[in-house]
Amino acid sequence: MQVLGIVGGSGSGKTTLITALVPRLAAHGLSVSVVKHAHHGFDIDRPGKDSFRHREAGAREVLVASPQRWALLCENRDAEPPLATLLARLAPVDLVLVEGFKSADHAQLEVHRPSLGRPRLGDAARGILAVATDAPSADAALPELPLNDPDAIAAWILAWWRAR
């Protein structure tokens, strides 16, 4: 299972890029999963639902299943689990795209929009292999990909995936 992080500042277009990449990569025969990091509290459960009541009662995990999908709700009572722990819970696939977790140790593609006024996150020493941007730089130290061309980015990811 190969892991590629899609990292960048808030509002840079990470989610939009991932949602454009998944069907393109799948069209090339790759099975793809996504892990998304949320920097703030979120909940997919609702007060009054049975699963919510089970968690409130102290259940560490609650698995909710239907004919369409299933979800495993886990309570992080001590600390947020590291990315490796989360990846270990996934079913095997060809590629996992990880949105966020920019400090974790894995290959990364940075999404950068200079118009947002934020500096680049890092370089190859930090695990960033390439940058998807809407404003290429003349003195780029890393390969730059056209942010508004998900086909080109998917082709780069496929080449990277095949080389591993």
C-alpha positions as CSV (number, residue, x, y, z in Angstrom):
1,M,0.0,0.0,0.0
2,Q,1.6,3.2,-1.1
3,V,0.9,6.5,0.7
4,L,0.9,10.0,-0.8
5,G,0.1,13.0,1.3
6,I,-1.7,16.0,-0.3
7,V,-0.6,18.9,1.9
8,G,-1.0,22.7,1.8
9,G,-2.5,25.6,3.6
10,S,-6.2,26.0,4.4
11,G,-8.1,26.9,1.3
12,S,-5.4,25.9,-1.1
13,G,-7.6,23.3,-2.8
14,K,-6.5,20.0,-1.3
15,T,-10.0,18.5,-1.1
16,T,-10.9,19.7,-4.6
17,L,-7.8,18.1,-6.0
18,I,-8.3,14.8,-4.2
19,T,-11.9,14.5,-5.4
20,A,-10.6,15.1,-9.0
21,L,-7.8,12.6,-8.6
22,V,-9.6,9.7,-7.2
23,P,-11.7,8.9,-10.3
24,R,-8.8,9.5,-12.6
25,L,-6.5,7.1,-10.6
26,A,-9.3,4.6,-10.4
27,A,-9.8,4.8,-14.2
28,H,-6.2,3.6,-14.5
29,G,-7.0,0.5,-12.3
30,L,-5.8,1.7,-9.0
31,S,-7.8,1.1,-5.8
32,V,-7.7,4.3,-3.8
33,S,-8.6,5.2,-0.2
34,V,-8.4,8.6,1.5
35,V,-7.5,9.6,5.0
36,K,-8.5,13.1,5.9
37,H,-7.1,15.0,8.9
38,A,-9.5,17.4,10.7
39,H,-7.8,20.1,12.7
40,H,-10.8,20.9,14.7
41,G,-13.4,18.8,16.4
42,F,-16.0,17.2,14.2
43,D,-18.7,14.6,14.7
44,I,-20.5,12.5,12.2
45,D,-22.7,11.2,15.0
46,R,-25.8,13.0,16.4
47,P,-27.3,13.3,19.9
48,G,-30.2,11.0,20.2
49,K,-28.9,8.4,17.7
50,D,-28.3,4.9,19.1
51,S,-24.6,5.1,18.2
52,F,-24.3,8.4,20.0
53,R,-25.9,6.9,23.1
54,H,-23.5,3.9,22.9
55,R,-20.5,6.2,22.8
56,E,-21.8,8.4,25.6
57,A,-22.3,5.2,27.7
58,G,-18.5,4.6,27.3
59,A,-18.1,2.4,24.3
60,R,-14.6,2.9,22.9
61,E,-15.7,1.9,19.4
62,V,-19.1,1.7,17.7
63,L,-19.5,0.2,14.3
64,V,-22.6,1.3,12.4
65,A,-23.6,-0.7,9.3
66,S,-26.3,-0.5,6.6
67,P,-26.7,-2.1,3.2
68,Q,-24.9,1.0,1.6
69,R,-21.9,1.6,3.9
70,W,-20.4,1.1,7.4
71,A,-18.6,3.5,9.7
72,L,-16.4,2.8,12.7
73,L,-16.7,5.5,15.3
74,C,-13.7,5.5,17.7
75,E,-13.3,7.6,20.7
76,N,-9.8,9.2,21.1
77,R,-9.9,9.5,24.9
78,D,-6.2,9.8,25.3
79,A,-4.7,11.4,22.2
80,E,-5.0,11.6,18.5
81,P,-3.7,8.4,16.9
82,P,-0.6,8.7,14.7
83,L,-1.1,8.3,10.9
84,A,0.5,4.9,10.9
85,T,-2.2,3.6,13.3
86,L,-5.0,5.0,11.1
87,L,-3.4,3.5,8.0
88,A,-3.2,0.1,9.6
89,R,-7.0,0.1,10.0
90,L,-7.6,0.5,6.3
91,A,-8.3,-2.4,4.0
92,P,-5.4,-3.0,1.6
93,V,-5.5,-0.8,-1.5
94,D,-3.0,0.3,-4.1
95,L,-2.8,3.9,-3.0
96,V,-3.9,5.9,0.0
97,L,-4.1,9.7,-0.5
98,V,-3.7,11.5,2.9
99,E,-5.1,15.0,3.2
100,G,-3.2,16.8,5.9
101,F,-0.9,15.1,8.4
102,K,1.8,17.3,6.9
103,S,4.2,16.5,9.8
104,A,3.9,12.7,9.3
105,D,6.8,10.9,7.6
106,H,5.5,10.0,4.1
107,A,5.8,11.2,0.5
108,Q,3.9,14.4,-0.1
109,L,2.6,16.5,-2.9
110,E,2.2,20.1,-1.8
111,V,-0.7,22.2,-3.1
112,H,0.4,25.8,-3.2
113,R,-1.4,29.0,-4.3
114,P,0.9,32.0,-4.0
115,S,-2.1,34.3,-4.2
116,L,-3.1,33.2,-0.6
117,G,0.0,34.9,0.7
118,R,1.3,31.8,2.5
119,P,4.9,30.5,2.2
120,R,5.6,27.1,0.8
121,L,5.5,24.3,3.4
122,G,8.9,22.8,2.6
123,D,11.1,20.9,0.3
124,A,12.3,17.4,-0.6
125,A,14.1,17.0,2.8
126,R,10.6,17.3,4.4
127,G,9.1,14.6,2.1
128,I,7.6,16.9,-0.4
129,L,8.3,15.4,-3.9
130,A,6.5,18.0,-6.1
131,V,4.3,21.1,-5.9
132,A,0.9,21.5,-7.6
133,T,0.5,25.2,-8.1
134,D,-1.5,27.8,-10.1
135,A,1.6,30.1,-10.4
136,P,4.8,28.3,-11.4
137,S,8.1,29.7,-10.2
138,A,11.1,30.2,-12.5
139,D,13.5,29.0,-9.8
140,A,11.6,26.0,-8.5
141,A,13.7,23.4,-6.7
142,L,11.0,20.7,-7.0
143,P,8.9,19.6,-10.0
144,E,5.9,21.8,-10.4
145,L,2.6,20.5,-11.7
146,P,-0.3,22.6,-13.0
147,L,-2.9,22.7,-10.2
148,N,-5.8,23.2,-12.6
149,D,-4.8,20.1,-14.6
150,P,-5.8,17.1,-12.6
151,D,-5.0,14.8,-15.5
152,A,-1.4,15.9,-15.4
153,I,-1.2,15.5,-11.7
154,A,-2.8,12.0,-11.9
155,A,-0.2,11.1,-14.6
156,W,2.6,12.3,-12.2
157,I,1.1,10.2,-9.3
158,L,0.8,7.1,-11.6
159,A,4.5,7.5,-12.6
160,W,5.5,7.9,-9.0
161,W,3.4,4.9,-7.9
162,R,4.7,2.7,-10.6
163,A,8.3,3.6,-9.8
164,R,7.9,2.5,-6.2
